[in-house]
Each structure stands twice: as C-alpha cells, then as structure tokens.
Amino acid sequence: MKVSKTSLSNWFATGFFLGDQNFVKKKYLGDDFSSNFEWSSNPRNISLDSAVSEFSNIFESIIEREIKGKNIILPLSGGLDSRTLAASLKDYKNVVVISYEFEGGLKETGYAQKIAKVYDWEFHKYQIKNGYLWDKLETLSNITKCQTEFTHPRQMAIIDEISDFGDVFLSGQWGDVLFNSYGMSPKDSISKQILKLIKLISKPGGIELSKDLWDFWGLDGDFETSFYQKIKSEYDKIHITEPNAKIRAFKSLQWAPRWANSNLKVFSYKKDIILPYYDKSMLEFISSVPEKILDKRKIQIEYIKNKSRELSLIPWQHYDLNLYQYQNFNSLYLPRRVFRYTKRLFKEIIMRKNKIIQRNWELQFIGRKNENNLKKWLFETEELKDLVPIELITKYYKNFKTVDPVKYSHPISMLLTLAVWSKFHWKKK
C-alpha cells in the first residue's frame, strides 16, 4: 500500500489525521463513538439558571437510560467532567470508582478518593508503572490502529484489572470542550480563527518534523501553507458564523474522533463505555446555548453546586479551591495564588532534581531500560527507515535527549507510533 505522505505530515504536526486522511491513500473510516451530528449554532436568550436546569434534565436522562441495570466503573480525577458525572450518580450505589497516578509522580488520586467517600462508593487507586508500554505495544496498536500518538492512554497499564469492577465504563470525555469558549470575537477574521486552531491542535516539535519530512519527501510547495489550507478546507465545511461555536464544532468533528476517541478504545475493547457528552441531545443543547453561558465551565459548576454541596466543597484540582471559592482566585485569594506560584516554581526545581514524573512520556522514554526499548524501535525498525531517513530519526532523538525533552517528546512519540504501525500493520496488509 502506498503511504500518503501529505497525510503523514499533518499527522506528525497534530498527533491525529485531518479530514478523511489516513496512513495510506484510502479514506478515514470514522470511529466507534461519534454520532453524525450536524453542528449548528442557534443560541437562545436564556439565563444561566435555565441552562443549568435544562442541562440537568438532559444529562440525568441520558445517564439513567444508559446505565439502567448495570454496575458502573467510574474513572475519577480532580477535574470537573468526571465530578459532574459523580454528582449525577449521587443516588446510585452500584458504582466503583477508580483513579490513577504516575509511579514516582504527584499524588493525584486524593481528589477522587474524597468524592468516592462522600457517596460511600468502593474506591481503588493505582500507580501507572514505569515502562508499562513496551510489553503492550502490539496489543495497543491493534486497539487504536495507531491512528494517533498512543503513549497517552495510561489506562492501558491497568485495563485488565479495572474492567473486572463492573459492566460498563462511564466517561466524562469531551465535557471540557463543550462547556467552555475560546475568547474569540464575532468580528475575528477566518484567518485569525485558523491561526487559533493551529495553535490549539498542533505541537511545535511536530510542525518542525513535518517541515523536515515535507522537504525530504520533495512534496510540492511548503508544509505550513499546505497545513493551513487543509485546516481551512475542513473548517469551511462547518456552516457556523460565530467563531467560538465554529471552533468547538471543528474540534468535535476532527479532534474528538481522530485523537480522543482512538484512545477511548482502550476502555471499550474490554467493556462497553457510556459517553453522555457525546449524546445527540447533549450536542443539540450545546448548540442552543449562548457562548457567555457556556464559557468557563459555568453550567457544570452550577450543576454540581445545585446537586451536591459535599462535592462542591472538594477542591477543584485546577485551582486547588472549592467551587464556591475558585472565582476569587485572582482577587481575594491573590496572596494564595502568589504563594501557590512560588511553591510551584520551587516544586518544579525539586521535581527536576529528584526526577518526579509529571508526564506520561516520562514513564516510557526516561531511564536506561526505556531508552534501550525506544532506540531499538526507532533505529532498528526497517519499515520505519523506509519512510523516515535515519538522519532525521537521529536528529530528533538527539534533540529530545539534549535540547528540549518536553518539546521533542511529541515527535519522538510520533516516530515510535509510526514505527509500530509500519511493523505491525503496513506491509502485512
């Protein structure tokens, strides 16, 4: 099969394919979760209270319909999306909460444990172990088909254990996209909107690699112009004039099925998964709510406060303040913010010194055993070298090791993903 090098260039830049692109010259086949929703923007003149009431009815109806007679596995974090699910389940007892954090990383499971305690739900916490990826590469590649950078779904490390706790997973995925806005003005030009999108979906190190590969492959024109035009062509298909609503629709049509949903398959290959925020009735509701009400997660926050004071008093991880205090983060709690910023700087120095794990790729790529596995895949996979010259692989591995590991972790992860795809899927077809 002939590889589509233009598609691969876009894939390296973003971590997922755009439009109907794929590794080879055949159309992207879609995913298992997204509906064929026709996005629009028809905001009504409604109050926040009315919007919260409508959301409550829609959200709880979806969940009641989908979980009836099932034992629920609820992955929880310190964020709002999963907490909104927890609030909706306050009267249910057939819920098992799971939460996980990195081995050698920050203690992140405490928020979930507090939420589970409020409702007396069974709770299990896990550490995602260093180097878990290498023994699971082929299985993971069969699940995701390598459609996206696949070092992210850390649930792969524990999926066999957690899937025994119930009949179905309940996920809050995509709530943060639906219940927020992007700070765009109705007067902003299409060009400004496209540039905003590029900033949202691309990675600097990925764009750098895409440009190098574009030149090596001898493709016409230059990568950045082609990339801009590809995004614009997909963006133009969305018949919405309000910039924030249009960006939300683009992310939901492109990023969700091609990046987020590919990783959700790690859950669904073991058990069914329920996604309330993907339900058509929820998307219709979002399309009818004014941006000023959607912005800054107001609907979810007010829903949780109305539903459960106990959950509202548990700090939101983003601010480390509860849902009654977070709005004063920049005013009343400014001294706290200054202290928190200073503490974070100090913590980052300590983390660097003590090598505290903060990111998923650090579990896969740092340390002697991980480095040996990574180099074997990058430098000894013959199929990869048929697509990417060894000089570029060497360049980006060296940049990752000596220049900026955060920036260059993305291209390294993408090269690893391409190596796995080329070995297990490309020439076996």
N, C-alpha and C positions, 0 to 999 in steps of 0.2 A: 504494500500500500504506500502511496506517495504521501509524504508528510507535507502539511500546509505550513510553510514557513512564515507566511504573514500572520496566520492564526497563532502560531507559537510565539511570535514576537509580542503580540498583545497579551498572551497568556503569561509570559515572563514578567511583563510590566505590572500586571494586576494580581496574579495568582489564580485567575479563572478566565474562561473563554468568554468572548463577547458575541452577542447575537447568536447565529446558528453555527458559529465556528467550532472546530474540533481539532484533534491532533492530525487527522487525515482529512482528505477532501470529501467528506460527507457531512451531512447536516447534524448539528447537535440534536439529540433525541429527547431532550427535556429531562424531568426528574420525577420522583415518586410522590411529591408533596404539594407542589404549587397547583393552584386552580387556574383555569383560563379566564381570569378576571379581567374585564375591560376597565382599565383605570380611567377615572374622570375626576373632576373637582367641581362640586356643586355645593359650596358652603352655605349653610342656613344661618339665619340670625337667631342663634340660641345662646343661652347663658352657660356658664361652666357647670352650674348645678344641674341643669337639664341634660347636658352632655354626659355628666357622670352618672346620672340616673339611667340614661339610655345605654351607656356602656355596661353598667351593672346588669341590666336585664339581658342584653345580648351575650355578654361574657359568661354569665352563670347558666344561661340556657344552653350554650354550646357545651360547656363542661358537663352539665347534668346529662345531656343527651349522649355524650361520648363516653362517659365513664360508668354509666349505669351497669351495675352488677360486676364491676371489675375492681381488682386490687391495684392501687396506684403506686408507681415508683416515681417519686418527685425529686429530681436533682435541684438542689437549692444552693444559691450563692448569697453574697451580700448586696446584690443589686435589686432593682425594682421589679423586673419582669417575673422572676420566679416568686418573689414575695407577693405579687398581685395574685398569682395562682394560689399561693398558700392562703391568702385571705378568702378567696372564693371557696376553699375547701374546709372552712372552719367547722362545719357541722358534720364532716365525714371522718370516720375512724379508720377506714381501710386504706391508710396512706403510710408508706415507708419513705422516709427522707434519706437521701444520700448526698454527700458533699465531699469534695476532694481538693487537695492542695499539693504543691510540689514537694518532693523529698528535698530537704535542705533549703526550703523556701519559707515564705511568710506564712504565718498561721491564719488561714482564711476560712476555716470551717466553723469558727465560733459563731458567726452570724447565723448560719443555717441551724446550728445546734440550739441557739436561743429561740428561733422560730419554731422548730420542732417541739421544744419544751412547752411553749405556750399552749399547744393543742394536744400535748401528750402523745405525739407520734413517735413511732420507732425511728431511731436515728443511727446511721452508720457513716463514719468518716474514713477517708482513705488518703494515703500518700501515693502520688504518682511517681514511680520509681525511676531512678536514673537509668537511661539506656533501654527503656522498655520497648522502644520502636523496632529494634533490629530483628528480633525474633518474630515480629508480626508484620513485616513489610509485605510479604506476598498476600497474606490474608487481607490486609488493609487495602492493598492495591486492587484486589478483586471486589472489595466492597465499594470503593469510591471510583474505580476505573481510572484513578489518577487524574480526574478532571480538575482537581485543584491542588494547591500546595497542601500536602497531607500530614505535616508534622503537628498540626494544630489540634486534632480531636483527641485530647488526652484521655477521654473516656475509654479509648481503645485499650488502655492499660488494665482496666478493671471491669470491662463489659461482661466478662463471663461470670463474675461474682455478683454484680448488682442486678443482672437480669433475672436472677432467681427470686427477687424480693416481691414480685407482683406480676400482674398480667399485661400491664401496659405502662409505657413511659408517658409522662405529661410534661411538655416542654413550653417554656415561655419565649421561645425564639421569635425574634423579629419585633417584639414589643418596643424595643428602644428605637427602632427605625420609624415605626408608625406613630408613636406618641412623642414626637419631637419635631423641630423645624430646623432650618439651616441658615437663618439670618439673611436671606436674600430679599431684596426689594422687588416689588412688582415691576419697577422700571429697569431692572437689570437686564442687559442685553443677553442674547443667546450665547454670544462668545464668552461673556463673564460666567454664565451658568455652566458652560462646557469646561471652562478652566476650574471652576469649583468642583465639578465632578471628577476631573482628572486628579485633583488634589485628594479627593475623598477615596478614590478606588485604586490609585497607583502607588507603587513603592519606589523611592528614589534609586535604590540599588537595582531594582528590577528594570527600570527605564534605562539605566546605564548599560545593563547587559543586553537589553533589547536592541539598543542602538549599535552595540558592537556586533551582535549577530546579524542585524539587518545589513550592515556593511560587509561582513564576511560572506553572507549568502548572496550578495550582489543584487538585492532587491531594488526595484525602481524607486526613485525619489529618496526621501528620508523618513525614518521611523516616526518621528514626532508629528510630522504632518499627516502621515497615514493614520496614526493612532487617534489624533484629533478628529479626522474625518470619519473614522469608524464609529467613534463615540457619538459624533453629531448625527450620523445616519440613523443610529438606533434611537437617539434622543428625539429626533424629528418625527418618529413614528408615534410618539405619545402626544395625543391631541389635548394638551392641557396648557393654559397660558400662565397660570400662577407658578412662579419659579420653584418655590419650596415644595409644592404639591407634585410638580413635574419631576423634581429630583428624587422625591420619595418613591414615585412610581417607577422611575428608572432603576433605582436600587432594588426595588421589589421584583422587577422583571428580569434584571440582569444578575445582580449580586446574590440575591436570595437563592435562586435555583442553581446557579453555577458555582457558588462558593459555599454558602452556609448549608444548603440542603445536601450537598455531596457529603459533608461531614456528619450530618444527621443520620446518614445511613449506617453509621457505626452503631447507633441505638437500634434502628429498625431491622437490622439483619438478625437481631436476637429476639426482639419483641416489637409489637406494634407501638406506634408513637402518636400521641394526640397533640395537635398544634392549634390551639384556639385562635392565635393571632393570624393564622392563615385562612380561617374560615371566611367564606364569601360574605356572610352577613357582617362580619367584623370589618372587612375591607370596604363594603358599601357604607358603613357607618363612618369610617375614617374619611372617605371621600366627601362626606357631607358636613364635616366639622371645620369651622374656621381655623386658620393657622394660629391665631393668637391663643386659642384654647388648646390646640394640640401641643404647642410649644412647651418645652421644659418639663415634660412628663406630668403636667398638672392633673390630667384625668386619672392617671394611675395613682398618683399620690393622694388625691381626694377620695378615690375609691377605697384605698387601704385605710385611710383615716375614718371613713364612714363605717367601714366593715369591722375594723378591729383596732381599738386603741392600743392593745397589747403589742401588736405587730408594729404599729406606728412608732412606738417608743423605743424599738430596737434600732440602733444607728444604721443609717444608710452608708454603705462602705465608701461610696464616692466622696462623702463629706465627713464621715465619722460623726454625724449629728443625726438626731432622730427627725422624723417627718414633720414635727412641729417647730423645729429649730433651724433646719437647713437653709431657709431663706435669709437668715441673718448671718450667713457665713461670711459675707463681705462687710458687715456693719457691726452689729452687736458683738459678733464673735471674731472681729478682726484680730484682736490680740491672740486668740486661739489659732487663727489662720497663720499669723506670723510665726507663732510657736511651732505649728504643725509643719510649716515650710522649712524652718530651721532644723526641726527634728528629721524631716525627710532628707535634707541635704546630708546631715550627719549620718543618717541610716544608710544612705547610698554609698558614702565613703566606707562605712563598716561593711556593707554588702560586698563592695568591690574587693575589700581587703580579705574578707572571710569567704568570698565566693558564694554568697547566698543566692539561690536560684530565684529569678524573678520572671523568666520567660520560658515557654515550652521548649524552644530550640536549644536552650542551655542544657536541658536534660538529655538531648540527643547528640549534640555536637561537641560538648566540652568534656575533657578527661581523656586519658590515654585509650581506653577501650573504645569509647565513642569515636575518637579521631581515627583509630585504625579501621573501624567499620565504615566511616564516612569516606575515607580516602580509597578504600577498596571499591566502593560503589562508584565514586567519581572517576577514578583513574584506571580501573580495571574492567569496567563495563564496555565491551567493544561496541555494542549497539549505540551507546551514548556518543562514542567518538565518531560514529558515522554521521552524527547530526551536529555536534559541537566540537570545534577543534580543541585539541589538548592544550594549546596555548591559552585559550580563553578560560578553560577549566582551571588551569594553573594560576592565571591572573586573579580570578575571583576567589579562589581558595586562599591565596596569599593575602588578598585584601581583607578577607574575613579574619585571618589569623593575626595580621599585623597592623591593619589600618583602622578599621571600624567594624567590630563584630556585629553590632546591632544593625547597622545599615546593610552589611553584606550577608547577614544571616538569611535574608529573603532570597537573593539569587542562588545561594548555596542550597537552600531547601528546594528551590525550583529545579535546579540541576539534579538533585537527588531524585525528585519526583519523576523527572524526565528519564533518568537512568532506569528507575524501576519500571516505568511504563514501557520503555524500549525493550527491556529484557523480558518482561512477562507478558506483554500484550501486542507489541508491534509486529514482530516477524513471525509470531506464532499463528497469526490470522491466516 
